[in-house]
Amino acid sequence: MLTSRLSVPGAKFFGTTNPDNPFHWLKVGYLERSGMDLKVWHFELEDNLNLEQYVENLKREYTGRWYKRFIQGLWVQADGAVYDMWDEGSARGQ
């Protein structure tokens, strides 16, 4: 239904989402599907310079997978994680 409503030449759809798991229907079915005329932009909380203190507070609140999703805007698997605060980068000394 998402693309079927864009029947007029030049029609545009603007949507926004918070990242979820890397197998999310929107990511797999649309954002990564070849042959579609899409433009995708990636934004992070820090892109809004007016929210500096708010962003700093949020950065302290989240860790691991949730930090990657909510702060960095990355599509990260979190369902079923035993240690949801696990961060591979930290484990390797990065």
C-alpha positions as CSV (number, residue, x, y, z in Angstrom):
1,M,0.0,0.0,0.0
2,L,2.9,2.3,0.6
3,T,3.9,2.7,-3.0
4,S,0.5,2.0,-4.6
5,R,-0.8,5.4,-3.5
6,L,2.0,7.2,-5.4
7,S,0.2,7.0,-8.8
8,V,0.6,10.6,-10.1
9,P,3.9,11.2,-11.9
10,G,6.3,13.0,-9.6
11,A,4.4,11.9,-6.5
12,K,6.5,11.9,-3.4
13,F,6.3,10.2,0.0
14,F,8.2,11.5,3.0
15,G,8.4,9.3,6.0
16,T,10.5,9.0,9.1
17,T,11.2,6.2,11.4
18,N,13.4,5.3,14.4
19,P,15.6,2.3,13.5
20,D,14.5,-1.1,14.7
21,N,16.0,-4.5,14.0
22,P,17.9,-5.0,10.7
23,F,15.1,-7.2,9.4
24,H,12.3,-4.7,9.9
25,W,9.8,-4.8,7.1
26,L,10.4,-1.2,6.1
27,K,14.2,-1.6,5.8
28,V,14.1,-4.9,4.0
29,G,11.0,-4.4,1.9
30,Y,11.7,-0.8,0.8
31,L,14.9,0.8,1.9
32,E,17.1,-2.0,0.7
33,R,15.0,-3.2,-2.3
34,S,16.7,-2.7,-5.6
35,G,15.0,-1.0,-8.5
36,M,13.2,1.6,-6.4
37,D,13.7,5.3,-6.9
38,L,14.4,6.1,-3.2
39,K,16.5,8.7,-1.4
40,V,17.4,7.9,2.2
41,W,18.8,10.3,4.7
42,H,20.4,9.3,8.0
43,F,20.1,11.7,10.9
44,E,21.3,11.6,14.4
45,L,20.2,13.5,17.5
46,E,23.4,15.5,17.4
47,D,22.3,16.9,14.0
48,N,20.0,19.3,15.8
49,L,22.3,21.8,17.4
50,N,19.5,23.3,19.4
51,L,19.2,20.2,21.5
52,E,22.7,20.0,22.8
53,Q,22.0,19.5,26.6
54,Y,19.0,17.2,25.9
55,V,21.2,15.0,23.6
56,E,23.9,14.9,26.2
57,N,21.4,13.7,28.8
58,L,20.1,11.0,26.5
59,K,23.6,9.8,25.7
60,R,24.1,9.1,29.4
61,E,20.8,7.3,29.6
62,Y,21.4,4.6,26.9
63,T,24.1,2.0,26.4
64,G,25.0,-0.8,24.0
65,R,22.3,-1.7,21.4
66,W,19.9,0.9,22.6
67,Y,22.5,3.6,22.3
68,K,23.2,2.5,18.7
69,R,19.5,2.7,17.9
70,F,18.3,5.7,19.8
71,I,21.4,7.9,19.7
72,Q,23.2,6.9,16.6
73,G,20.1,5.9,14.5
74,L,21.4,2.5,13.5
75,W,19.3,-0.6,12.6
76,V,20.5,-3.0,15.4
77,Q,19.1,-6.4,16.5
78,A,18.1,-6.2,20.1
79,D,15.3,-8.8,20.4
80,G,16.4,-11.9,22.4
81,A,19.7,-10.3,23.5
82,V,20.7,-11.7,26.9
83,Y,22.8,-8.6,27.6
84,D,21.1,-5.7,25.8
85,M,23.8,-3.3,27.0
86,W,26.5,-5.3,25.2
87,D,28.7,-3.3,22.9
88,E,31.0,-5.2,20.6
89,G,33.2,-2.1,20.1
90,S,33.8,-1.8,23.9
91,A,34.6,-5.6,24.1
92,R,37.4,-5.2,21.5
93,G,38.9,-2.2,23.2
94,Q,37.5,0.2,20.5
